[in-house]
Amino acid sequence: MSSLWDDVREIAAEIGRGSDKAETIKSPLYRRALVDVAHGAVGALIWAACAADVRAGLIGWAIFVLVQVLNVRNGSSGRDVNVDFGTTMIGFVAGMTGSSWARALAPFCAALAGYAYRRTWG
């Protein structure tokens, strides 16, 4: 198992490759970090939809759950689905706080939580 510093170096090397090769992300750790950031943002967007109209929020959750079910059917692990739901909930709860700081930082907190989950229980 790699150390925290090995993981930081791997992510930094992937970022340092530049955008010219963005279509071929080599690092699975970096790829998962991007997915976790996206799920945190999706959670905040679902909260915004719920705040605007409850039906829109429920439709957002239904779409999210449908995508996760399709991911499992296409071979994604249950652990990844659990992390995806948890990171999305971080964004959702951050939206509920009403703090613009919490909403802005939610995707990055979600990425850190996803990373910690995989290092600890993954």
Phi and psi restraints in degrees (range 20) as a CNS / XPLOR table:
assign (resid 1 and name C) (resid 2 and name N)
       (resid 2 and name CA) (resid 2 and name C) 1.0 -79.2 20.0 2
assign (resid 2 and name N) (resid 2 and name CA)
       (resid 2 and name C) (resid 3 and name N) 1.0 158.2 20.0 2
assign (resid 2 and name C) (resid 3 and name N)
       (resid 3 and name CA) (resid 3 and name C) 1.0 -84.8 20.0 2
assign (resid 3 and name N) (resid 3 and name CA)
       (resid 3 and name C) (resid 4 and name N) 1.0 170.7 20.0 2
assign (resid 3 and name C) (resid 4 and name N)
       (resid 4 and name CA) (resid 4 and name C) 1.0 -59.1 20.0 2
assign (resid 4 and name N) (resid 4 and name CA)
       (resid 4 and name C) (resid 5 and name N) 1.0 -41.4 20.0 2
assign (resid 4 and name C) (resid 5 and name N)
       (resid 5 and name CA) (resid 5 and name C) 1.0 -68.0 20.0 2
assign (resid 5 and name N) (resid 5 and name CA)
       (resid 5 and name C) (resid 6 and name N) 1.0 -34.2 20.0 2
assign (resid 5 and name C) (resid 6 and name N)
       (resid 6 and name CA) (resid 6 and name C) 1.0 -62.1 20.0 2
assign (resid 6 and name N) (resid 6 and name CA)
       (resid 6 and name C) (resid 7 and name N) 1.0 -41.5 20.0 2
assign (resid 6 and name C) (resid 7 and name N)
       (resid 7 and name CA) (resid 7 and name C) 1.0 -65.8 20.0 2
assign (resid 7 and name N) (resid 7 and name CA)
       (resid 7 and name C) (resid 8 and name N) 1.0 -41.3 20.0 2
assign (resid 7 and name C) (resid 8 and name N)
       (resid 8 and name CA) (resid 8 and name C) 1.0 -62.6 20.0 2
assign (resid 8 and name N) (resid 8 and name CA)
       (resid 8 and name C) (resid 9 and name N) 1.0 -43.2 20.0 2
assign (resid 8 and name C) (resid 9 and name N)
       (resid 9 and name CA) (resid 9 and name C) 1.0 -64.1 20.0 2
assign (resid 9 and name N) (resid 9 and name CA)
       (resid 9 and name C) (resid 10 and name N) 1.0 -38.1 20.0 2
assign (resid 9 and name C) (resid 10 and name N)
       (resid 10 and name CA) (resid 10 and name C) 1.0 -64.3 20.0 2
assign (resid 10 and name N) (resid 10 and name CA)
       (resid 10 and name C) (resid 11 and name N) 1.0 -44.6 20.0 2
assign (resid 10 and name C) (resid 11 and name N)
       (resid 11 and name CA) (resid 11 and name C) 1.0 -65.9 20.0 2
assign (resid 11 and name N) (resid 11 and name CA)
       (resid 11 and name C) (resid 12 and name N) 1.0 -42.6 20.0 2
assign (resid 11 and name C) (resid 12 and name N)
       (resid 12 and name CA) (resid 12 and name C) 1.0 -62.7 20.0 2
assign (resid 12 and name N) (resid 12 and name CA)
       (resid 12 and name C) (resid 13 and name N) 1.0 -39.4 20.0 2
assign (resid 12 and name C) (resid 13 and name N)
       (resid 13 and name CA) (resid 13 and name C) 1.0 -65.1 20.0 2
assign (resid 13 and name N) (resid 13 and name CA)
       (resid 13 and name C) (resid 14 and name N) 1.0 -38.5 20.0 2
assign (resid 13 and name C) (resid 14 and name N)
       (resid 14 and name CA) (resid 14 and name C) 1.0 -67.4 20.0 2
assign (resid 14 and name N) (resid 14 and name CA)
       (resid 14 and name C) (resid 15 and name N) 1.0 -41.3 20.0 2
assign (resid 14 and name C) (resid 15 and name N)
       (resid 15 and name CA) (resid 15 and name C) 1.0 -65.5 20.0 2
assign (resid 15 and name N) (resid 15 and name CA)
       (resid 15 and name C) (resid 16 and name N) 1.0 -39.3 20.0 2
assign (resid 15 and name C) (resid 16 and name N)
       (resid 16 and name CA) (resid 16 and name C) 1.0 -68.2 20.0 2
assign (resid 16 and name N) (resid 16 and name CA)
       (resid 16 and name C) (resid 17 and name N) 1.0 -15.1 20.0 2
assign (resid 16 and name C) (resid 17 and name N)
       (resid 17 and name CA) (resid 17 and name C) 1.0 -66.2 20.0 2
assign (resid 17 and name N) (resid 17 and name CA)
       (resid 17 and name C) (resid 18 and name N) 1.0 -23.3 20.0 2
assign (resid 17 and name C) (resid 18 and name N)
       (resid 18 and name CA) (resid 18 and name C) 1.0 89.3 20.0 2
assign (resid 18 and name N) (resid 18 and name CA)
       (resid 18 and name C) (resid 19 and name N) 1.0 170.0 20.0 2
assign (resid 18 and name C) (resid 19 and name N)
       (resid 19 and name CA) (resid 19 and name C) 1.0 -80.6 20.0 2
assign (resid 19 and name N) (resid 19 and name CA)
       (resid 19 and name C) (resid 20 and name N) 1.0 -10.7 20.0 2
assign (resid 19 and name C) (resid 20 and name N)
       (resid 20 and name CA) (resid 20 and name C) 1.0 -67.6 20.0 2
assign (resid 20 and name N) (resid 20 and name CA)
       (resid 20 and name C) (resid 21 and name N) 1.0 -21.5 20.0 2
assign (resid 20 and name C) (resid 21 and name N)
       (resid 21 and name CA) (resid 21 and name C) 1.0 -118.4 20.0 2
assign (resid 21 and name N) (resid 21 and name CA)
       (resid 21 and name C) (resid 22 and name N) 1.0 26.5 20.0 2
assign (resid 21 and name C) (resid 22 and name N)
       (resid 22 and name CA) (resid 22 and name C) 1.0 -63.4 20.0 2
assign (resid 22 and name N) (resid 22 and name CA)
       (resid 22 and name C) (resid 23 and name N) 1.0 -23.5 20.0 2
assign (resid 22 and name C) (resid 23 and name N)
       (resid 23 and name CA) (resid 23 and name C) 1.0 -74.6 20.0 2
assign (resid 23 and name N) (resid 23 and name CA)
       (resid 23 and name C) (resid 24 and name N) 1.0 -12.2 20.0 2
assign (resid 23 and name C) (resid 24 and name N)
       (resid 24 and name CA) (resid 24 and name C) 1.0 -124.1 20.0 2
assign (resid 24 and name N) (resid 24 and name CA)
       (resid 24 and name C) (resid 25 and name N) 1.0 78.3 20.0 2
assign (resid 24 and name C) (resid 25 and name N)
       (resid 25 and name CA) (resid 25 and name C) 1.0 -77.2 20.0 2
assign (resid 25 and name N) (resid 25 and name CA)
       (resid 25 and name C) (resid 26 and name N) 1.0 119.0 20.0 2
assign (resid 25 and name C) (resid 26 and name N)
       (resid 26 and name CA) (resid 26 and name C) 1.0 -84.8 20.0 2
assign (resid 26 and name N) (resid 26 and name CA)
       (resid 26 and name C) (resid 27 and name N) 1.0 -34.1 20.0 2
assign (resid 26 and name C) (resid 27 and name N)
       (resid 27 and name CA) (resid 27 and name C) 1.0 -83.8 20.0 2
assign (resid 27 and name N) (resid 27 and name CA)
       (resid 27 and name C) (resid 28 and name N) 1.0 117.8 20.0 2
assign (resid 27 and name C) (resid 28 and name N)
       (resid 28 and name CA) (resid 28 and name C) 1.0 -66.6 20.0 2
assign (resid 28 and name N) (resid 28 and name CA)
       (resid 28 and name C) (resid 29 and name N) 1.0 -28.8 20.0 2
assign (resid 28 and name C) (resid 29 and name N)
       (resid 29 and name CA) (resid 29 and name C) 1.0 -65.3 20.0 2
assign (resid 29 and name N) (resid 29 and name CA)
       (resid 29 and name C) (resid 30 and name N) 1.0 -44.4 20.0 2
assign (resid 29 and name C) (resid 30 and name N)
       (resid 30 and name CA) (resid 30 and name C) 1.0 -66.2 20.0 2
assign (resid 30 and name N) (resid 30 and name CA)
       (resid 30 and name C) (resid 31 and name N) 1.0 -40.7 20.0 2
assign (resid 30 and name C) (resid 31 and name N)
       (resid 31 and name CA) (resid 31 and name C) 1.0 -60.9 20.0 2
assign (resid 31 and name N) (resid 31 and name CA)
       (resid 31 and name C) (resid 32 and name N) 1.0 -44.9 20.0 2
assign (resid 31 and name C) (resid 32 and name N)
       (resid 32 and name CA) (resid 32 and name C) 1.0 -66.2 20.0 2
assign (resid 32 and name N) (resid 32 and name CA)
       (resid 32 and name C) (resid 33 and name N) 1.0 -36.0 20.0 2
assign (resid 32 and name C) (resid 33 and name N)
       (resid 33 and name CA) (resid 33 and name C) 1.0 -62.5 20.0 2
assign (resid 33 and name N) (resid 33 and name CA)
       (resid 33 and name C) (resid 34 and name N) 1.0 -41.7 20.0 2
assign (resid 33 and name C) (resid 34 and name N)
       (resid 34 and name CA) (resid 34 and name C) 1.0 -63.7 20.0 2
assign (resid 34 and name N) (resid 34 and name CA)
       (resid 34 and name C) (resid 35 and name N) 1.0 -40.1 20.0 2
assign (resid 34 and name C) (resid 35 and name N)
       (resid 35 and name CA) (resid 35 and name C) 1.0 -64.8 20.0 2
assign (resid 35 and name N) (resid 35 and name CA)
       (resid 35 and name C) (resid 36 and name N) 1.0 -40.4 20.0 2
assign (resid 35 and name C) (resid 36 and name N)
       (resid 36 and name CA) (resid 36 and name C) 1.0 -65.7 20.0 2
assign (resid 36 and name N) (resid 36 and name CA)
       (resid 36 and name C) (resid 37 and name N) 1.0 -39.9 20.0 2
assign (resid 36 and name C) (resid 37 and name N)
       (resid 37 and name CA) (resid 37 and name C) 1.0 -60.7 20.0 2
assign (resid 37 and name N) (resid 37 and name CA)
       (resid 37 and name C) (resid 38 and name N) 1.0 -43.9 20.0 2
assign (resid 37 and name C) (resid 38 and name N)
       (resid 38 and name CA) (resid 38 and name C) 1.0 -62.9 20.0 2
assign (resid 38 and name N) (resid 38 and name CA)
       (resid 38 and name C) (resid 39 and name N) 1.0 -40.4 20.0 2
assign (resid 38 and name C) (resid 39 and name N)
       (resid 39 and name CA) (resid 39 and name C) 1.0 -66.9 20.0 2
assign (resid 39 and name N) (resid 39 and name CA)
       (resid 39 and name C) (resid 40 and name N) 1.0 -36.9 20.0 2
assign (resid 39 and name C) (resid 40 and name N)
       (resid 40 and name CA) (resid 40 and name C) 1.0 -61.4 20.0 2
assign (resid 40 and name N) (resid 40 and name CA)
       (resid 40 and name C) (resid 41 and name N) 1.0 -41.1 20.0 2
assign (resid 40 and name C) (resid 41 and name N)
       (resid 41 and name CA) (resid 41 and name C) 1.0 -67.8 20.0 2
assign (resid 41 and name N) (resid 41 and name CA)
       (resid 41 and name C) (resid 42 and name N) 1.0 -38.3 20.0 2
assign (resid 41 and name C) (resid 42 and name N)
       (resid 42 and name CA) (resid 42 and name C) 1.0 -62.5 20.0 2
assign (resid 42 and name N) (resid 42 and name CA)
       (resid 42 and name C) (resid 43 and name N) 1.0 -40.5 20.0 2
assign (resid 42 and name C) (resid 43 and name N)
       (resid 43 and name CA) (resid 43 and name C) 1.0 -60.3 20.0 2
assign (resid 43 and name N) (resid 43 and name CA)
       (resid 43 and name C) (resid 44 and name N) 1.0 -43.0 20.0 2
assign (resid 43 and name C) (resid 44 and name N)
       (resid 44 and name CA) (resid 44 and name C) 1.0 -65.1 20.0 2
assign (resid 44 and name N) (resid 44 and name CA)
       (resid 44 and name C) (resid 45 and name N) 1.0 -37.6 20.0 2
assign (resid 44 and name C) (resid 45 and name N)
       (resid 45 and name CA) (resid 45 and name C) 1.0 -68.0 20.0 2
assign (resid 45 and name N) (resid 45 and name CA)
       (resid 45 and name C) (resid 46 and name N) 1.0 -38.1 20.0 2
assign (resid 45 and name C) (resid 46 and name N)
       (resid 46 and name CA) (resid 46 and name C) 1.0 -64.8 20.0 2
assign (resid 46 and name N) (resid 46 and name CA)
       (resid 46 and name C) (resid 47 and name N) 1.0 -39.8 20.0 2
assign (resid 46 and name C) (resid 47 and name N)
       (resid 47 and name CA) (resid 47 and name C) 1.0 -61.0 20.0 2
assign (resid 47 and name N) (resid 47 and name CA)
       (resid 47 and name C) (resid 48 and name N) 1.0 -43.7 20.0 2
assign (resid 47 and name C) (resid 48 and name N)
       (resid 48 and name CA) (resid 48 and name C) 1.0 -60.9 20.0 2
assign (resid 48 and name N) (resid 48 and name CA)
       (resid 48 and name C) (resid 49 and name N) 1.0 -38.9 20.0 2
assign (resid 48 and name C) (resid 49 and name N)
       (resid 49 and name CA) (resid 49 and name C) 1.0 -65.3 20.0 2
assign (resid 49 and name N) (resid 49 and name CA)
       (resid 49 and name C) (resid 50 and name N) 1.0 -40.0 20.0 2
assign (resid 49 and name C) (resid 50 and name N)
       (resid 50 and name CA) (resid 50 and name C) 1.0 -65.0 20.0 2
assign (resid 50 and name N) (resid 50 and name CA)
       (resid 50 and name C) (resid 51 and name N) 1.0 -38.7 20.0 2
assign (resid 50 and name C) (resid 51 and name N)
       (resid 51 and name CA) (resid 51 and name C) 1.0 -66.7 20.0 2
assign (resid 51 and name N) (resid 51 and name CA)
       (resid 51 and name C) (resid 52 and name N) 1.0 -35.8 20.0 2
assign (resid 51 and name C) (resid 52 and name N)
       (resid 52 and name CA) (resid 52 and name C) 1.0 -75.5 20.0 2
assign (resid 52 and name N) (resid 52 and name CA)
       (resid 52 and name C) (resid 53 and name N) 1.0 -44.5 20.0 2
assign (resid 52 and name C) (resid 53 and name N)
       (resid 53 and name CA) (resid 53 and name C) 1.0 -159.9 20.0 2
assign (resid 53 and name N) (resid 53 and name CA)
       (resid 53 and name C) (resid 54 and name N) 1.0 123.3 20.0 2
assign (resid 53 and name C) (resid 54 and name N)
       (resid 54 and name CA) (resid 54 and name C) 1.0 -58.8 20.0 2
assign (resid 54 and name N) (resid 54 and name CA)
       (resid 54 and name C) (resid 55 and name N) 1.0 -39.0 20.0 2
assign (resid 54 and name C) (resid 55 and name N)
       (resid 55 and name CA) (resid 55 and name C) 1.0 -62.3 20.0 2
assign (resid 55 and name N) (resid 55 and name CA)
       (resid 55 and name C) (resid 56 and name N) 1.0 -40.2 20.0 2
assign (resid 55 and name C) (resid 56 and name N)
       (resid 56 and name CA) (resid 56 and name C) 1.0 -63.9 20.0 2
assign (resid 56 and name N) (resid 56 and name CA)
       (resid 56 and name C) (resid 57 and name N) 1.0 -39.4 20.0 2
assign (resid 56 and name C) (resid 57 and name N)
       (resid 57 and name CA) (resid 57 and name C) 1.0 -64.6 20.0 2
assign (resid 57 and name N) (resid 57 and name CA)
       (resid 57 and name C) (resid 58 and name N) 1.0 -41.8 20.0 2
assign (resid 57 and name C) (resid 58 and name N)
       (resid 58 and name CA) (resid 58 and name C) 1.0 -65.3 20.0 2
assign (resid 58 and name N) (resid 58 and name CA)
       (resid 58 and name C) (resid 59 and name N) 1.0 -37.6 20.0 2
assign (resid 58 and name C) (resid 59 and name N)
       (resid 59 and name CA) (resid 59 and name C) 1.0 -64.5 20.0 2
assign (resid 59 and name N) (resid 59 and name CA)
       (resid 59 and name C) (resid 60 and name N) 1.0 -40.1 20.0 2
assign (resid 59 and name C) (resid 60 and name N)
       (resid 60 and name CA) (resid 60 and name C) 1.0 -60.3 20.0 2
assign (resid 60 and name N) (resid 60 and name CA)
       (resid 60 and name C) (resid 61 and name N) 1.0 -44.7 20.0 2
assign (resid 60 and name C) (resid 61 and name N)
       (resid 61 and name CA) (resid 61 and name C) 1.0 -64.9 20.0 2
assign (resid 61 and name N) (resid 61 and name CA)
       (resid 61 and name C) (resid 62 and name N) 1.0 -39.8 20.0 2
assign (resid 61 and name C) (resid 62 and name N)
       (resid 62 and name CA) (resid 62 and name C) 1.0 -62.3 20.0 2
assign (resid 62 and name N) (resid 62 and name CA)
       (resid 62 and name C) (resid 63 and name N) 1.0 -41.7 20.0 2
assign (resid 62 and name C) (resid 63 and name N)
       (resid 63 and name CA) (resid 63 and name C) 1.0 -64.8 20.0 2
assign (resid 63 and name N) (resid 63 and name CA)
       (resid 63 and name C) (resid 64 and name N) 1.0 -42.4 20.0 2
assign (resid 63 and name C) (resid 64 and name N)
       (resid 64 and name CA) (resid 64 and name C) 1.0 -60.5 20.0 2
assign (resid 64 and name N) (resid 64 and name CA)
       (resid 64 and name C) (resid 65 and name N) 1.0 -46.8 20.0 2
assign (resid 64 and name C) (resid 65 and name N)
       (resid 65 and name CA) (resid 65 and name C) 1.0 -63.8 20.0 2
assign (resid 65 and name N) (resid 65 and name CA)
       (resid 65 and name C) (resid 66 and name N) 1.0 -41.1 20.0 2
assign (resid 65 and name C) (resid 66 and name N)
       (resid 66 and name CA) (resid 66 and name C) 1.0 -60.5 20.0 2
assign (resid 66 and name N) (resid 66 and name CA)
       (resid 66 and name C) (resid 67 and name N) 1.0 -43.4 20.0 2
assign (resid 66 and name C) (resid 67 and name N)
       (resid 67 and name CA) (resid 67 and name C) 1.0 -62.9 20.0 2
assign (resid 67 and name N) (resid 67 and name CA)
       (resid 67 and name C) (resid 68 and name N) 1.0 -39.7 20.0 2
assign (resid 67 and name C) (resid 68 and name N)
       (resid 68 and name CA) (resid 68 and name C) 1.0 -67.1 20.0 2
assign (resid 68 and name N) (resid 68 and name CA)
       (resid 68 and name C) (resid 69 and name N) 1.0 -39.1 20.0 2
assign (resid 68 and name C) (resid 69 and name N)
       (resid 69 and name CA) (resid 69 and name C) 1.0 -62.8 20.0 2
assign (resid 69 and name N) (resid 69 and name CA)
       (resid 69 and name C) (resid 70 and name N) 1.0 -43.1 20.0 2
assign (resid 69 and name C) (resid 70 and name N)
       (resid 70 and name CA) (resid 70 and name C) 1.0 -64.4 20.0 2
assign (resid 70 and name N) (resid 70 and name CA)
       (resid 70 and name C) (resid 71 and name N) 1.0 -36.4 20.0 2
assign (resid 70 and name C) (resid 71 and name N)
       (resid 71 and name CA) (resid 71 and name C) 1.0 -61.8 20.0 2
assign (resid 71 and name N) (resid 71 and name CA)
       (resid 71 and name C) (resid 72 and name N) 1.0 -42.7 20.0 2
assign (resid 71 and name C) (resid 72 and name N)
       (resid 72 and name CA) (resid 72 and name C) 1.0 -65.7 20.0 2
assign (resid 72 and name N) (resid 72 and name CA)
       (resid 72 and name C) (resid 73 and name N) 1.0 -41.4 20.0 2
assign (resid 72 and name C) (resid 73 and name N)
       (resid 73 and name CA) (resid 73 and name C) 1.0 -65.9 20.0 2
assign (resid 73 and name N) (resid 73 and name CA)
       (resid 73 and name C) (resid 74 and name N) 1.0 -26.4 20.0 2
assign (resid 73 and name C) (resid 74 and name N)
       (resid 74 and name CA) (resid 74 and name C) 1.0 -92.0 20.0 2
assign (resid 74 and name N) (resid 74 and name CA)
       (resid 74 and name C) (resid 75 and name N) 1.0 11.6 20.0 2
assign (resid 74 and name C) (resid 75 and name N)
       (resid 75 and name CA) (resid 75 and name C) 1.0 104.4 20.0 2
assign (resid 75 and name N) (resid 75 and name CA)
       (resid 75 and name C) (resid 76 and name N) 1.0 3.2 20.0 2
assign (resid 75 and name C) (resid 76 and name N)
       (resid 76 and name CA) (resid 76 and name C) 1.0 -69.0 20.0 2
assign (resid 76 and name N) (resid 76 and name CA)
       (resid 76 and name C) (resid 77 and name N) 1.0 147.0 20.0 2
assign (resid 76 and name C) (resid 77 and name N)
       (resid 77 and name CA) (resid 77 and name C) 1.0 -78.0 20.0 2
assign (resid 77 and name N) (resid 77 and name CA)
       (resid 77 and name C) (resid 78 and name N) 1.0 155.2 20.0 2
assign (resid 77 and name C) (resid 78 and name N)
       (resid 78 and name CA) (resid 78 and name C) 1.0 -62.4 20.0 2
assign (resid 78 and name N) (resid 78 and name CA)
       (resid 78 and name C) (resid 79 and name N) 1.0 -33.1 20.0 2
assign (resid 78 and name C) (resid 79 and name N)
       (resid 79 and name CA) (resid 79 and name C) 1.0 -61.6 20.0 2
assign (resid 79 and name N) (resid 79 and name CA)
       (resid 79 and name C) (resid 80 and name N) 1.0 -44.0 20.0 2
assign (resid 79 and name C) (resid 80 and name N)
       (resid 80 and name CA) (resid 80 and name C) 1.0 -64.0 20.0 2
assign (resid 80 and name N) (resid 80 and name CA)
       (resid 80 and name C) (resid 81 and name N) 1.0 -37.6 20.0 2
assign (resid 80 and name C) (resid 81 and name N)
       (resid 81 and name CA) (resid 81 and name C) 1.0 -66.1 20.0 2
assign (resid 81 and name N) (resid 81 and name CA)
       (resid 81 and name C) (resid 82 and name N) 1.0 -40.2 20.0 2
assign (resid 81 and name C) (resid 82 and name N)
       (resid 82 and name CA) (resid 82 and name C) 1.0 -61.0 20.0 2
assign (resid 82 and name N) (resid 82 and name CA)
       (resid 82 and name C) (resid 83 and name N) 1.0 -44.8 20.0 2
assign (resid 82 and name C) (resid 83 and name N)
       (resid 83 and name CA) (resid 83 and name C) 1.0 -64.7 20.0 2
assign (resid 83 and name N) (resid 83 and name CA)
       (resid 83 and name C) (resid 84 and name N) 1.0 -41.7 20.0 2
assign (resid 83 and name C) (resid 84 and name N)
       (resid 84 and name CA) (resid 84 and name C) 1.0 -59.5 20.0 2
assign (resid 84 and name N) (resid 84 and name CA)
       (resid 84 and name C) (resid 85 and name N) 1.0 -44.0 20.0 2
assign (resid 84 and name C) (resid 85 and name N)
       (resid 85 and name CA) (resid 85 and name C) 1.0 -66.2 20.0 2
assign (resid 85 and name N) (resid 85 and name CA)
       (resid 85 and name C) (resid 86 and name N) 1.0 -43.3 20.0 2
assign (resid 85 and name C) (resid 86 and name N)
       (resid 86 and name CA) (resid 86 and name C) 1.0 -62.5 20.0 2
assign (resid 86 and name N) (resid 86 and name CA)
       (resid 86 and name C) (resid 87 and name N) 1.0 -43.1 20.0 2
assign (resid 86 and name C) (resid 87 and name N)
       (resid 87 and name CA) (resid 87 and name C) 1.0 -69.0 20.0 2
assign (resid 87 and name N) (resid 87 and name CA)
       (resid 87 and name C) (resid 88 and name N) 1.0 -32.7 20.0 2
assign (resid 87 and name C) (resid 88 and name N)
       (resid 88 and name CA) (resid 88 and name C) 1.0 -67.9 20.0 2
assign (resid 88 and name N) (resid 88 and name CA)
       (resid 88 and name C) (resid 89 and name N) 1.0 -39.3 20.0 2
assign (resid 88 and name C) (resid 89 and name N)
       (resid 89 and name CA) (resid 89 and name C) 1.0 -65.1 20.0 2
assign (resid 89 and name N) (resid 89 and name CA)
       (resid 89 and name C) (resid 90 and name N) 1.0 -33.2 20.0 2
assign (resid 89 and name C) (resid 90 and name N)
       (resid 90 and name CA) (resid 90 and name C) 1.0 -59.6 20.0 2
assign (resid 90 and name N) (resid 90 and name CA)
       (resid 90 and name C) (resid 91 and name N) 1.0 -45.9 20.0 2
assign (resid 90 and name C) (resid 91 and name N)
       (resid 91 and name CA) (resid 91 and name C) 1.0 -64.0 20.0 2
assign (resid 91 and name N) (resid 91 and name CA)
       (resid 91 and name C) (resid 92 and name N) 1.0 -39.4 20.0 2
assign (resid 91 and name C) (resid 92 and name N)
       (resid 92 and name CA) (resid 92 and name C) 1.0 -64.9 20.0 2
assign (resid 92 and name N) (resid 92 and name CA)
       (resid 92 and name C) (resid 93 and name N) 1.0 -47.4 20.0 2
assign (resid 92 and name C) (resid 93 and name N)
       (resid 93 and name CA) (resid 93 and name C) 1.0 -66.2 20.0 2
assign (resid 93 and name N) (resid 93 and name CA)
       (resid 93 and name C) (resid 94 and name N) 1.0 -37.2 20.0 2
assign (resid 93 and name C) (resid 94 and name N)
       (resid 94 and name CA) (resid 94 and name C) 1.0 -61.4 20.0 2
assign (resid 94 and name N) (resid 94 and name CA)
       (resid 94 and name C) (resid 95 and name N) 1.0 -38.2 20.0 2
assign (resid 94 and name C) (resid 95 and name N)
       (resid 95 and name CA) (resid 95 and name C) 1.0 -64.8 20.0 2
assign (resid 95 and name N) (resid 95 and name CA)
       (resid 95 and name C) (resid 96 and name N) 1.0 -36.2 20.0 2
assign (resid 95 and name C) (resid 96 and name N)
       (resid 96 and name CA) (resid 96 and name C) 1.0 -67.5 20.0 2
assign (resid 96 and name N) (resid 96 and name CA)
       (resid 96 and name C) (resid 97 and name N) 1.0 -25.9 20.0 2
assign (resid 96 and name C) (resid 97 and name N)
       (resid 97 and name CA) (resid 97 and name C) 1.0 -65.8 20.0 2
assign (resid 97 and name N) (resid 97 and name CA)
       (resid 97 and name C) (resid 98 and name N) 1.0 -27.1 20.0 2
assign (resid 97 and name C) (resid 98 and name N)
       (resid 98 and name CA) (resid 98 and name C) 1.0 85.2 20.0 2
assign (resid 98 and name N) (resid 98 and name CA)
       (resid 98 and name C) (resid 99 and name N) 1.0 -4.1 20.0 2
assign (resid 98 and name C) (resid 99 and name N)
       (resid 99 and name CA) (resid 99 and name C) 1.0 -85.7 20.0 2
assign (resid 99 and name N) (resid 99 and name CA)
       (resid 99 and name C) (resid 100 and name N) 1.0 127.0 20.0 2
assign (resid 99 and name C) (resid 100 and name N)
       (resid 100 and name CA) (resid 100 and name C) 1.0 -67.8 20.0 2
assign (resid 100 and name N) (resid 100 and name CA)
       (resid 100 and name C) (resid 101 and name N) 1.0 -29.8 20.0 2
assign (resid 100 and name C) (resid 101 and name N)
       (resid 101 and name CA) (resid 101 and name C) 1.0 -64.3 20.0 2
assign (resid 101 and name N) (resid 101 and name CA)
       (resid 101 and name C) (resid 102 and name N) 1.0 -44.2 20.0 2
assign (resid 101 and name C) (resid 102 and name N)
       (resid 102 and name CA) (resid 102 and name C) 1.0 -62.7 20.0 2
assign (resid 102 and name N) (resid 102 and name CA)
       (resid 102 and name C) (resid 103 and name N) 1.0 -41.5 20.0 2
assign (resid 102 and name C) (resid 103 and name N)
       (resid 103 and name CA) (resid 103 and name C) 1.0 -66.3 20.0 2
assign (resid 103 and name N) (resid 103 and name CA)
       (resid 103 and name C) (resid 104 and name N) 1.0 -37.2 20.0 2
assign (resid 103 and name C) (resid 104 and name N)
       (resid 104 and name CA) (resid 104 and name C) 1.0 -71.0 20.0 2
assign (resid 104 and name N) (resid 104 and name CA)
       (resid 104 and name C) (resid 105 and name N) 1.0 -36.0 20.0 2
assign (resid 104 and name C) (resid 105 and name N)
       (resid 105 and name CA) (resid 105 and name C) 1.0 -89.4 20.0 2
assign (resid 105 and name N) (resid 105 and name CA)
       (resid 105 and name C) (resid 106 and name N) 1.0 -11.9 20.0 2
assign (resid 105 and name C) (resid 106 and name N)
       (resid 106 and name CA) (resid 106 and name C) 1.0 -54.9 20.0 2
assign (resid 106 and name N) (resid 106 and name CA)
       (resid 106 and name C) (resid 107 and name N) 1.0 -45.6 20.0 2
assign (resid 106 and name C) (resid 107 and name N)
       (resid 107 and name CA) (resid 107 and name C) 1.0 -61.0 20.0 2
assign (resid 107 and name N) (resid 107 and name CA)
       (resid 107 and name C) (resid 108 and name N) 1.0 -36.9 20.0 2
assign (resid 107 and name C) (resid 108 and name N)
       (resid 108 and name CA) (resid 108 and name C) 1.0 -75.9 20.0 2
assign (resid 108 and name N) (resid 108 and name CA)
       (resid 108 and name C) (resid 109 and name N) 1.0 -36.1 20.0 2
assign (resid 108 and name C) (resid 109 and name N)
       (resid 109 and name CA) (resid 109 and name C) 1.0 -64.3 20.0 2
assign (resid 109 and name N) (resid 109 and name CA)
       (resid 109 and name C) (resid 110 and name N) 1.0 -37.1 20.0 2
assign (resid 109 and name C) (resid 110 and name N)
       (resid 110 and name CA) (resid 110 and name C) 1.0 -63.5 20.0 2
assign (resid 110 and name N) (resid 110 and name CA)
       (resid 110 and name C) (resid 111 and name N) 1.0 -41.0 20.0 2
assign (resid 110 and name C) (resid 111 and name N)
       (resid 111 and name CA) (resid 111 and name C) 1.0 -64.2 20.0 2
assign (resid 111 and name N) (resid 111 and name CA)
       (resid 111 and name C) (resid 112 and name N) 1.0 -41.4 20.0 2
assign (resid 111 and name C) (resid 112 and name N)
       (resid 112 and name CA) (resid 112 and name C) 1.0 -65.2 20.0 2
assign (resid 112 and name N) (resid 112 and name CA)
       (resid 112 and name C) (resid 113 and name N) 1.0 -40.9 20.0 2
assign (resid 112 and name C) (resid 113 and name N)
       (resid 113 and name CA) (resid 113 and name C) 1.0 -65.3 20.0 2
assign (resid 113 and name N) (resid 113 and name CA)
       (resid 113 and name C) (resid 114 and name N) 1.0 -41.7 20.0 2
assign (resid 113 and name C) (resid 114 and name N)
       (resid 114 and name CA) (resid 114 and name C) 1.0 -62.5 20.0 2
assign (resid 114 and name N) (resid 114 and name CA)
       (resid 114 and name C) (resid 115 and name N) 1.0 -41.5 20.0 2
assign (resid 114 and name C) (resid 115 and name N)
       (resid 115 and name CA) (resid 115 and name C) 1.0 -63.3 20.0 2
assign (resid 115 and name N) (resid 115 and name CA)
       (resid 115 and name C) (resid 116 and name N) 1.0 -46.8 20.0 2
assign (resid 115 and name C) (resid 116 and name N)
       (resid 116 and name CA) (resid 116 and name C) 1.0 -62.7 20.0 2
assign (resid 116 and name N) (resid 116 and name CA)
       (resid 116 and name C) (resid 117 and name N) 1.0 -39.3 20.0 2
assign (resid 116 and name C) (resid 117 and name N)
       (resid 117 and name CA) (resid 117 and name C) 1.0 -61.9 20.0 2
assign (resid 117 and name N) (resid 117 and name CA)
       (resid 117 and name C) (resid 118 and name N) 1.0 -46.3 20.0 2
assign (resid 117 and name C) (resid 118 and name N)
       (resid 118 and name CA) (resid 118 and name C) 1.0 -66.6 20.0 2
assign (resid 118 and name N) (resid 118 and name CA)
       (resid 118 and name C) (resid 119 and name N) 1.0 -36.5 20.0 2
assign (resid 118 and name C) (resid 119 and name N)
       (resid 119 and name CA) (resid 119 and name C) 1.0 -71.1 20.0 2
assign (resid 119 and name N) (resid 119 and name CA)
       (resid 119 and name C) (resid 120 and name N) 1.0 -32.9 20.0 2
assign (resid 119 and name C) (resid 120 and name N)
       (resid 120 and name CA) (resid 120 and name C) 1.0 -88.7 20.0 2
assign (resid 120 and name N) (resid 120 and name CA)
       (resid 120 and name C) (resid 121 and name N) 1.0 -51.7 20.0 2
assign (resid 120 and name C) (resid 121 and name N)
       (resid 121 and name CA) (resid 121 and name C) 1.0 -111.0 20.0 2
assign (resid 121 and name N) (resid 121 and name CA)
       (resid 121 and name C) (resid 122 and name N) 1.0 -9.5 20.0 2
